[in-house]
Amino acid sequence: MDSRIAGVVVWDVDGTLIPADLRWLRRAIARTYELAESNVVFPAKKVHGYTDESIVVDTAVASGMSPAVAEEGLRRFGDVMSQIMARGRAEVARVQPAYPGAADSITALHRHGFVQTVLTGNLRSAAEIKLQATGLDQYIDFSIGGYGSDARDRFSLPSVVANRYLVSYGHGLEPARTVVIGDAPNDIACARSAGFRVVVVTHRASREELAESKPDAILDSLDPVAVVEAVTSLVQPA
């Protein structure tokens, strides 16, 4: 990694930078499978920390579709979701405003020399619209991100980020200088699978629940000073 780059910060989106809201998935699933929104049934297992495509298939089945029909619907889902998000920009800004400190944390990390991108279960079009609508996109390099539109398995996305980083920046991504910031146990597990460092914020899960997955640091909010201190401490040479 270029010594002029302090490190790479890879943000989760829903639940980390902005509150999670399943209305977009509910609308897209209803339209994709020609269901009433009231008949969309999300599976009992947690949907947080998974990719949209995996959630869509499980939800379609839970809503009465056969597995074959659920899979077939994925051909339409991407376009439907993109259309719904594009029409909902103003609504995103209203119902999913950035968490306090999110914008300041991104700006502070940029000033400290960090490249920033996202690793999210959202389709790329949805992730971009969400961060643009909430004013969080200025210092995010979407071109090297990993998205639910790249792979159904979230654990495949770190390699997507690494490959895109190599192409874009001309040198390899160093796991020890790459920090994921998320909010869920699955964010921690995904980061660990790639050898990345990981910081989590207690926006949705308790400190005790997150501690069970052994992240490198736990924050109670996106205070920019605390975020920068946590990230910089993790990328310093041992």
HUJO-V102957 format. One record per residue. N is the residue number from 0. PHI is phi as a letter, one per 20 degrees, with the letter a starting at -180 (NA if undefined). OMEGA is omega in degrees with one decimal (999 if undefined). D_CENTER is the distance of its C-alpha to the mean C-alpha in Angstrom with 2 decimals. Layout:
n->N phi->PHI omega->OMEGA d_center->D_CENTER
n->N phi->PHI omega->OMEGA d_center->D_CENTER
This chain:
n->0 phi->NA omega->179.1 d_center->23.18
n->1 phi->g omega->-177.4 d_center->25.06
n->2 phi->f omega->177.9 d_center->26.59
n->3 phi->f omega->176.9 d_center->26.06
n->4 phi->e omega->-177.4 d_center->22.27
n->5 phi->f omega->-177.6 d_center->21.58
n->6 phi->q omega->-179.6 d_center->18.51
n->7 phi->c omega->175.7 d_center->14.94
n->8 phi->d omega->-176.9 d_center->12.03
n->9 phi->d omega->-175.8 d_center->8.53
n->10 phi->e omega->159.3 d_center->6.11
n->11 phi->f omega->-176.9 d_center->3.01
n->12 phi->d omega->-175.1 d_center->3.76
n->13 phi->f omega->179.7 d_center->5.95
n->14 phi->n omega->179.9 d_center->8.36
n->15 phi->d omega->178.1 d_center->7.75
n->16 phi->e omega->177.9 d_center->8.64
n->17 phi->c omega->177.0 d_center->9.95
n->18 phi->f omega->176.3 d_center->11.45
n->19 phi->f omega->177.8 d_center->10.36
n->20 phi->b omega->-175.1 d_center->12.95
n->21 phi->e omega->-176.3 d_center->13.94
n->22 phi->f omega->-177.5 d_center->16.58
n->23 phi->f omega->176.6 d_center->15.00
n->24 phi->f omega->179.9 d_center->14.62
n->25 phi->g omega->179.9 d_center->18.06
n->26 phi->f omega->-177.1 d_center->19.63
n->27 phi->f omega->178.3 d_center->18.42
n->28 phi->f omega->179.2 d_center->19.50
n->29 phi->g omega->-178.6 d_center->22.75
n->30 phi->f omega->-178.5 d_center->23.54
n->31 phi->f omega->-174.2 d_center->22.68
n->32 phi->d omega->177.9 d_center->24.92
n->33 phi->l omega->177.7 d_center->27.38
n->34 phi->d omega->166.9 d_center->26.90
n->35 phi->f omega->-179.7 d_center->27.47
n->36 phi->g omega->179.7 d_center->24.36
n->37 phi->f omega->-179.6 d_center->26.29
n->38 phi->e omega->176.5 d_center->26.60
n->39 phi->e omega->-175.9 d_center->22.91
n->40 phi->d omega->176.9 d_center->22.49
n->41 phi->f omega->-177.1 d_center->19.19
n->42 phi->f omega->-177.4 d_center->19.92
n->43 phi->f omega->-179.5 d_center->21.04
n->44 phi->f omega->180.0 d_center->18.49
n->45 phi->f omega->176.4 d_center->15.23
n->46 phi->d omega->-177.8 d_center->12.60
n->47 phi->f omega->178.2 d_center->9.79
n->48 phi->n omega->179.0 d_center->7.74
n->49 phi->d omega->-179.5 d_center->9.13
n->50 phi->e omega->-179.0 d_center->8.85
n->51 phi->g omega->-177.1 d_center->10.50
n->52 phi->f omega->178.5 d_center->13.56
n->53 phi->f omega->177.8 d_center->14.26
n->54 phi->f omega->-178.5 d_center->14.03
n->55 phi->f omega->-179.0 d_center->16.25
n->56 phi->f omega->-179.5 d_center->18.83
n->57 phi->f omega->-179.4 d_center->19.13
n->58 phi->f omega->177.9 d_center->19.40
n->59 phi->f omega->178.4 d_center->21.95
n->60 phi->f omega->178.9 d_center->24.00
n->61 phi->f omega->-179.3 d_center->23.89
n->62 phi->e omega->173.3 d_center->25.05
n->63 phi->o omega->178.4 d_center->28.02
n->64 phi->f omega->172.7 d_center->27.18
n->65 phi->f omega->177.3 d_center->28.44
n->66 phi->g omega->-179.5 d_center->26.07
n->67 phi->f omega->179.2 d_center->27.58
n->68 phi->f omega->178.4 d_center->27.02
n->69 phi->f omega->179.2 d_center->23.44
n->70 phi->f omega->-179.5 d_center->22.80
n->71 phi->f omega->-178.6 d_center->24.88
n->72 phi->f omega->-180.0 d_center->22.86
n->73 phi->f omega->177.4 d_center->19.85
n->74 phi->f omega->-178.2 d_center->22.05
n->75 phi->e omega->-169.7 d_center->22.00
n->76 phi->g omega->-176.4 d_center->18.61
n->77 phi->g omega->180.0 d_center->16.80
n->78 phi->f omega->-179.9 d_center->19.53
n->79 phi->f omega->-178.8 d_center->19.77
n->80 phi->f omega->179.2 d_center->16.15
n->81 phi->f omega->179.3 d_center->16.44
n->82 phi->f omega->-179.1 d_center->19.73
n->83 phi->f omega->-179.8 d_center->18.64
n->84 phi->f omega->-179.9 d_center->15.81
n->85 phi->f omega->179.4 d_center->18.34
n->86 phi->f omega->-173.4 d_center->20.91
n->87 phi->d omega->-177.2 d_center->18.80
n->88 phi->g omega->-178.0 d_center->17.90
n->89 phi->f omega->179.4 d_center->20.36
n->90 phi->f omega->176.8 d_center->19.36
n->91 phi->g omega->-178.9 d_center->15.69
n->92 phi->f omega->-177.0 d_center->17.20
n->93 phi->e omega->-172.3 d_center->19.54
n->94 phi->e omega->179.1 d_center->17.63
n->95 phi->c omega->179.4 d_center->14.21
n->96 phi->f omega->-179.1 d_center->15.52
n->97 phi->g omega->174.0 d_center->13.65
n->98 phi->f omega->175.5 d_center->14.20
n->99 phi->g omega->178.4 d_center->17.37
n->100 phi->n omega->-176.6 d_center->17.13
n->101 phi->f omega->-178.5 d_center->13.72
n->102 phi->f omega->-179.3 d_center->15.60
n->103 phi->f omega->178.6 d_center->18.24
n->104 phi->f omega->177.9 d_center->16.05
n->105 phi->f omega->179.6 d_center->14.54
n->106 phi->f omega->-179.6 d_center->18.16
n->107 phi->f omega->178.5 d_center->19.62
n->108 phi->f omega->176.6 d_center->17.58
n->109 phi->f omega->-179.2 d_center->18.59
n->110 phi->f omega->177.3 d_center->22.14
n->111 phi->e omega->173.1 d_center->22.10
n->112 phi->n omega->-179.7 d_center->21.39
n->113 phi->e omega->166.6 d_center->17.81
n->114 phi->f omega->-178.3 d_center->15.97
n->115 phi->c omega->177.0 d_center->12.40
n->116 phi->b omega->-179.0 d_center->9.58
n->117 phi->c omega->167.7 d_center->5.87
n->118 phi->c omega->-169.4 d_center->4.60
n->119 phi->b omega->174.0 d_center->2.59
n->120 phi->f omega->176.2 d_center->5.56
n->121 phi->f omega->165.0 d_center->6.54
n->122 phi->f omega->-177.3 d_center->9.60
n->123 phi->g omega->-178.5 d_center->9.95
n->124 phi->g omega->-179.6 d_center->12.46
n->125 phi->f omega->-179.7 d_center->10.54
n->126 phi->f omega->-178.8 d_center->7.71
n->127 phi->f omega->-179.5 d_center->10.82
n->128 phi->f omega->-179.3 d_center->12.88
n->129 phi->f omega->-177.1 d_center->10.81
n->130 phi->f omega->174.6 d_center->10.73
n->131 phi->f omega->-176.6 d_center->14.25
n->132 phi->f omega->-178.3 d_center->15.57
n->133 phi->d omega->175.4 d_center->14.66
n->134 phi->m omega->-176.7 d_center->15.96
n->135 phi->d omega->-170.5 d_center->13.07
n->136 phi->e omega->-168.1 d_center->13.28
n->137 phi->g omega->-175.2 d_center->16.49
n->138 phi->d omega->178.6 d_center->15.57
n->139 phi->e omega->177.1 d_center->12.32
n->140 phi->e omega->-178.2 d_center->13.40
n->141 phi->f omega->-174.6 d_center->11.60
n->142 phi->f omega->-179.8 d_center->14.27
n->143 phi->d omega->-177.4 d_center->13.07
n->144 phi->f omega->174.2 d_center->9.37
n->145 phi->d omega->-169.7 d_center->8.37
n->146 phi->c omega->176.3 d_center->7.56
n->147 phi->f omega->175.3 d_center->8.79
n->148 phi->f omega->177.7 d_center->11.87
n->149 phi->e omega->-177.8 d_center->12.63
n->150 phi->a omega->178.4 d_center->13.08
n->151 phi->f omega->-179.5 d_center->13.26
n->152 phi->e omega->-178.8 d_center->12.96
n->153 phi->g omega->-176.8 d_center->9.64
n->154 phi->f omega->173.9 d_center->12.21
n->155 phi->e omega->-172.1 d_center->13.30
n->156 phi->f omega->176.0 d_center->10.35
n->157 phi->g omega->178.7 d_center->11.53
n->158 phi->f omega->174.7 d_center->14.78
n->159 phi->f omega->178.0 d_center->13.47
n->160 phi->f omega->-178.3 d_center->12.21
n->161 phi->f omega->-179.2 d_center->15.58
n->162 phi->f omega->-180.0 d_center->17.62
n->163 phi->f omega->177.1 d_center->16.40
n->164 phi->f omega->179.8 d_center->16.88
n->165 phi->g omega->-179.3 d_center->20.35
n->166 phi->f omega->-173.9 d_center->21.30
n->167 phi->f omega->-172.9 d_center->20.25
n->168 phi->d omega->173.7 d_center->21.57
n->169 phi->n omega->176.2 d_center->24.35
n->170 phi->b omega->-172.1 d_center->23.80
n->171 phi->f omega->175.2 d_center->21.75
n->172 phi->e omega->179.0 d_center->18.65
n->173 phi->e omega->-178.5 d_center->19.98
n->174 phi->g omega->-177.2 d_center->17.93
n->175 phi->f omega->178.0 d_center->19.92
n->176 phi->d omega->178.5 d_center->18.91
n->177 phi->c omega->-175.3 d_center->15.17
n->178 phi->c omega->172.7 d_center->13.21
n->179 phi->e omega->171.8 d_center->9.71
n->180 phi->d omega->-176.6 d_center->9.05
n->181 phi->c omega->-177.1 d_center->7.49
n->182 phi->b omega->-173.0 d_center->9.47
n->183 phi->c omega->177.1 d_center->10.38
n->184 phi->g omega->-179.8 d_center->12.88
n->185 phi->f omega->173.8 d_center->10.93
n->186 phi->f omega->179.8 d_center->8.52
n->187 phi->f omega->-178.2 d_center->12.01
n->188 phi->f omega->179.8 d_center->13.56
n->189 phi->f omega->178.9 d_center->11.22
n->190 phi->f omega->-178.9 d_center->11.78
n->191 phi->f omega->-178.1 d_center->15.40
n->192 phi->f omega->-179.3 d_center->15.92
n->193 phi->d omega->-178.2 d_center->15.61
n->194 phi->n omega->178.7 d_center->17.57
n->195 phi->f omega->169.0 d_center->14.98
n->196 phi->f omega->-175.7 d_center->15.55
n->197 phi->b omega->174.8 d_center->13.23
n->198 phi->d omega->177.6 d_center->13.35
n->199 phi->c omega->-180.0 d_center->12.27
n->200 phi->d omega->-172.1 d_center->13.15
n->201 phi->e omega->178.8 d_center->15.18
n->202 phi->f omega->-175.7 d_center->13.82
n->203 phi->c omega->-179.7 d_center->14.08
n->204 phi->d omega->-179.2 d_center->15.64
n->205 phi->f omega->175.5 d_center->18.86
n->206 phi->g omega->-178.3 d_center->19.60
n->207 phi->f omega->179.0 d_center->21.79
n->208 phi->f omega->-179.9 d_center->19.31
n->209 phi->f omega->-178.8 d_center->16.78
n->210 phi->f omega->179.6 d_center->19.80
n->211 phi->f omega->-179.9 d_center->20.75
n->212 phi->e omega->172.4 d_center->17.96
n->213 phi->l omega->171.5 d_center->19.28
n->214 phi->f omega->177.5 d_center->16.58
n->215 phi->f omega->179.1 d_center->18.25
n->216 phi->b omega->176.4 d_center->17.95
n->217 phi->c omega->178.1 d_center->17.23
n->218 phi->d omega->178.7 d_center->17.20
n->219 phi->e omega->177.8 d_center->18.32
n->220 phi->a omega->177.5 d_center->16.91
n->221 phi->e omega->172.4 d_center->15.46
n->222 phi->f omega->-172.5 d_center->19.00
n->223 phi->g omega->178.2 d_center->18.95
n->224 phi->f omega->-179.7 d_center->21.88
n->225 phi->f omega->178.8 d_center->20.43
n->226 phi->f omega->-179.5 d_center->17.08
n->227 phi->f omega->179.6 d_center->19.17
n->228 phi->f omega->-179.1 d_center->21.60
n->229 phi->f omega->-177.1 d_center->19.18
n->230 phi->f omega->-177.5 d_center->17.48
n->231 phi->f omega->179.4 d_center->20.89
n->232 phi->f omega->-177.3 d_center->22.54
n->233 phi->e omega->-178.0 d_center->20.30
n->234 phi->e omega->178.5 d_center->20.91
n->235 phi->f omega->176.7 d_center->24.64
n->236 phi->g omega->179.4 d_center->26.99
n->237 phi->f omega->999 d_center->28.45
